[in-house]
């Protein structure tokens, strides 16, 4: 498995191509104190016999005891005075973990209990190539559509970027982990899922019946435009096949000797880190593509790979609010290096890296944000997004008329108009 996979990279896909979902689900065994009951653990911490985590070691066991005193005081009060006895110690423990993760204030860090984890694991190990075809963000209050895939059931049904799935088949999704909501949307080809959606700016809830299908479309689309302009659209940052298809497509387009090239990353919800670096390297001959920055200040840099086939041709990149994660890495690198212009709307703003870690004694798992992506000029992507050099909005009237004003502006930019 490539290094980008083990780092749990980037965005998850409802498409059941699920390349990015698969790479981010590598569960890792964490450190643990095996074999202790909750009461034993409480006693040992009270005696100062269990060492603190690395980040709490500096104060020693006396400070650790003092830090946890209010917790154990509350624990004892619940056991001694709560009206409905006996209380469920395991539920209290899980609630404490969930509260701890929530207190980080990071929507990408969370806890799922063993039942949720079992359901999640069972479903991701099943049929993985059928669904509605949409890139999603599972980290908010509701599962949110980043972008429907081109030609997918989601696009045909009318789902839009920013749509929040608040109910599935009439069942309220409030408080359900986004990963599990995503799995409930997935299903076998030919089956129908009913989604209740909250759309920004629309008061009434929207209802969609979507028939699932096999998602088999290529991630790469291309054609020659008028004025001798080459156009290539990347729908997702997939595995080696995507990279190979993209490189072959570029070579075929360049054989036409175009005056310029447009890379369309609109509604591209992301994918693999390695793929982002490889795609960017087709246009950037040298230098940093992206930094991975950790909480202790450590940075890992990923530099352009040699052999790019389109490092000289005039370039414009199309982005919009559906461009996320790997798309933002590529767009940010092209903008910072001055390799080309960005046209469209500000991107989504997903620039953090998560790792899933199994908890001991089969008590579920936590998802922890471990790093952020930075552009070559060390600009943060997460929650900020990438702003285009030329802002162009496609109005409702333009969309209804089938007019792509962003693409038109990209052509104008290449022609120097």
Beta strands, then each sheet from edge to edge (+ up, - down):
strand 1: 12-13
strand 2: 28-29
strand 3: 110-112
strand 4: 130-131
strand 5: 134-137
strand 6: 143-148
strand 7: 164-168
strand 8: 171-172
strand 9: 192-198
strand 10: 206-211
strand 11: 213-214
strand 12: 220-225
strand 13: 229-234
strand 14: 260-264
strand 15: 288-294
strand 16: 299-303
strand 17: 315-319
strand 18: 341-344
strand 19: 352-358
strand 20: 365-374
strand 21: 390-391
sheet 1: 1+ 5- 6+ 7- 8+
sheet 2: 1+ 5- 6+ 7- 9+ 10-
sheet 3: 2+ 19+ 20- 3+
sheet 4: 2+ 19+ 20- 15+ 16-
sheet 5: 4+ 11-
sheet 6: 12+ 13- 14- 17- 18- 21-
end
